[in-house]
Amino acid sequence: MKNKKETIAIDMDGVIADVEAQLIDWYHRDHGILISREDMIGKPEPEAFPDREAVLKFLQTPGFFRTLPVMPNAVEVVKELMNDYDVYIVTAAMEFPLSLYEKYEWLQEHFPFISWKNIIMCGDKSIIDTDYLIDDHIKNLDFCKGRPIMFNAGHNSSIDHHQRVHSWDEVRDLFSNIRNLSQSEAI
């Protein structure tokens, strides 16, 4: 009998999709003010911009979620993880209902190798029961039933009670170490 693979839930916004970059670009486009990622450190995304309401409006604008940039190396590393884990994309899309179809289309374009069966669009991630959760929001990580892994973002820079990764290269290294540790324990 084949051993069941461990499971990884991966958030979209701020983890595989670069929301910070999109907010910076759109704000600069519409207001002529360039906010840096450093300006965003320690602040929730809307509070990092002079016009908080403009940022909230972006999140409700058609095309915002559909055109998010992909995080560097996310596609390659997620593909690699799928060799050893059952990978699920989990996004709290109900907060911005317009984003539902845009997120699905975005995933089809950038992560076409992920089955629709492995895409979970929900409102509350505390229902997710996977072995690992890679997310950038403490509100999701604190209720993780498995091992929480915090993906670095400006808004979570002062939080230190979860294991942090700063990039998809670090995710690759972390899971390589986990795999090697599991294999050495099995010997």
C-alpha positions as CSV (number, residue, x, y, z in Angstrom):
1,M,0.0,0.0,0.0
2,K,1.3,3.4,-1.0
3,N,2.0,5.9,1.9
4,K,-0.3,8.9,1.8
5,K,1.5,12.1,1.0
6,E,1.6,14.9,3.6
7,T,-0.4,18.0,2.6
8,I,0.6,21.6,2.1
9,A,-1.9,24.5,1.9
10,I,-0.5,27.6,0.2
11,D,-2.1,31.0,0.3
12,M,-2.4,33.1,-2.9
13,D,-2.2,36.8,-2.1
14,G,1.2,37.8,-0.7
15,V,2.6,34.2,-1.0
16,I,2.4,33.1,-4.7
17,A,0.8,36.4,-6.0
18,D,2.7,39.6,-5.2
19,V,0.0,42.0,-3.8
20,E,2.5,44.4,-2.5
21,A,4.0,45.0,-5.9
22,Q,0.6,45.5,-7.5
23,L,-0.5,48.0,-4.8
24,I,2.7,50.0,-5.2
25,D,2.3,50.0,-9.0
26,W,-1.4,51.0,-9.0
27,Y,-0.9,53.6,-6.3
28,H,2.0,55.2,-8.3
29,R,0.0,55.0,-11.5
30,D,-3.1,56.7,-10.0
31,H,-1.5,59.1,-7.5
32,G,2.0,59.7,-8.7
33,I,3.5,58.8,-5.3
34,L,5.9,55.9,-5.2
35,I,5.7,53.9,-2.0
36,S,8.6,51.4,-1.4
37,R,8.4,48.0,0.2
38,E,10.4,49.4,3.0
39,D,7.6,52.0,3.6
40,M,5.2,49.1,4.1
41,I,7.2,47.4,6.9
42,G,5.2,47.0,10.0
43,K,1.9,48.3,8.6
44,P,-1.2,46.6,7.2
45,E,-1.2,47.2,3.4
46,P,-3.8,50.0,3.3
47,E,-2.1,51.9,6.1
48,A,1.2,52.1,4.2
49,F,-0.3,54.4,1.7
50,P,-1.4,58.1,2.2
51,D,-4.8,57.4,0.7
52,R,-6.0,54.3,2.5
53,E,-9.4,54.4,0.7
54,A,-7.7,54.2,-2.7
55,V,-6.0,51.0,-1.7
56,L,-9.2,49.5,-0.5
57,K,-10.9,50.5,-3.8
58,F,-8.1,48.8,-5.8
59,L,-9.0,45.5,-4.0
60,Q,-12.6,45.9,-5.4
61,T,-11.5,46.9,-8.9
62,P,-12.0,44.5,-11.8
63,G,-8.6,43.2,-13.0
64,F,-6.7,43.8,-9.7
65,F,-6.4,40.1,-8.7
66,R,-6.3,38.9,-12.3
67,T,-3.1,40.8,-13.1
68,L,-1.1,40.2,-9.9
69,P,2.6,39.5,-10.5
70,V,3.8,36.0,-9.6
71,M,6.3,35.8,-6.7
72,P,9.8,34.9,-7.9
73,N,10.4,31.2,-8.2
74,A,6.9,30.3,-6.8
75,V,5.9,28.3,-9.9
76,E,9.1,26.2,-10.0
77,V,9.0,25.5,-6.2
78,V,5.3,24.6,-6.1
79,K,5.9,22.2,-9.0
80,E,8.8,20.6,-7.0
81,L,6.8,20.3,-3.8
82,M,4.0,18.5,-5.7
83,N,6.5,15.6,-6.3
84,D,6.4,14.8,-2.5
85,Y,3.3,16.5,-1.2
86,D,-0.3,17.0,-2.0
87,V,-0.5,20.7,-2.6
88,Y,-3.6,22.9,-2.2
89,I,-4.0,26.5,-3.0
90,V,-6.2,28.1,-0.3
91,T,-7.4,31.7,-0.6
92,A,-9.9,33.7,1.5
93,A,-11.6,34.9,-1.7
94,M,-14.9,35.6,0.0
95,E,-13.5,38.8,1.5
96,F,-13.4,40.2,-2.0
97,P,-16.1,38.3,-4.0
98,L,-15.2,39.9,-7.3
99,S,-11.8,38.1,-6.9
100,L,-13.2,34.6,-7.1
101,Y,-13.2,34.2,-10.9
102,E,-10.1,36.4,-11.3
103,K,-8.1,34.2,-8.9
104,Y,-9.2,31.1,-10.7
105,E,-8.2,32.5,-14.1
106,W,-4.9,33.7,-12.6
107,L,-4.1,30.2,-11.3
108,Q,-5.0,28.6,-14.6
109,E,-2.6,31.0,-16.3
110,H,0.4,30.7,-13.9
111,F,-0.2,27.3,-12.2
112,P,-2.1,25.3,-14.8
113,F,-0.6,22.1,-13.3
114,I,-2.7,22.5,-10.1
115,S,-6.0,20.7,-10.5
116,W,-9.3,22.5,-9.8
117,K,-9.7,19.8,-7.0
118,N,-6.8,21.4,-5.2
119,I,-8.1,24.9,-5.2
120,I,-10.0,26.0,-2.2
121,M,-11.7,29.4,-2.1
122,C,-13.1,30.1,1.3
123,G,-13.9,32.8,3.9
124,D,-12.3,31.3,7.0
125,K,-9.1,29.3,6.7
126,S,-9.4,27.8,10.2
127,I,-11.4,25.0,8.5
128,I,-8.2,24.0,6.6
129,D,-6.6,20.8,8.0
130,T,-3.3,20.2,6.2
131,D,0.1,19.2,7.6
132,Y,1.6,22.6,6.6
133,L,0.2,26.1,5.9
134,I,2.2,28.7,4.1
135,D,0.5,32.1,4.6
136,D,1.4,35.7,5.2
137,H,-1.4,36.5,7.7
138,I,-1.3,35.7,11.4
139,K,-5.1,35.4,11.5
140,N,-4.7,32.2,9.4
141,L,-1.4,30.9,10.9
142,D,-2.6,31.1,14.5
143,F,-5.4,28.7,13.8
144,C,-3.4,26.3,11.6
145,K,-4.0,22.7,12.6
146,G,-0.6,21.6,11.1
147,R,2.7,23.4,11.0
148,P,2.4,27.1,10.2
149,I,5.0,28.7,8.0
150,M,4.9,32.5,7.7
151,F,5.7,34.0,4.3
152,N,7.4,37.3,4.9
153,A,5.5,40.5,4.1
154,G,5.7,44.1,5.3
155,H,2.6,43.7,7.4
156,N,3.9,40.7,9.4
157,S,7.5,41.9,10.0
158,S,7.0,42.3,13.8
159,I,5.5,38.9,14.3
160,D,7.9,36.3,15.5
161,H,6.0,33.3,16.8
162,H,5.9,31.3,13.6
163,Q,8.6,30.0,11.4
164,R,9.3,32.6,8.7
165,V,10.4,32.2,5.1
166,H,11.5,35.2,3.0
167,S,11.3,33.7,-0.4
168,W,10.3,30.7,-2.5
169,D,14.0,29.6,-2.4
170,E,13.7,29.4,1.4
171,V,10.5,27.4,1.0
172,R,12.4,24.9,-1.2
173,D,15.3,24.7,1.3
174,L,12.9,24.3,4.3
175,F,11.0,21.4,2.7
176,S,14.2,19.8,1.5
177,N,15.4,19.8,5.1
178,I,12.1,18.4,6.3
179,R,12.2,15.6,3.7
180,N,15.9,14.8,4.6
181,L,15.0,14.7,8.3
182,S,12.0,12.4,7.6
183,Q,14.2,10.1,5.5
184,S,16.9,9.9,8.2
185,E,14.3,9.2,10.9
186,A,12.9,6.3,8.8
187,I,16.3,4.6,8.6
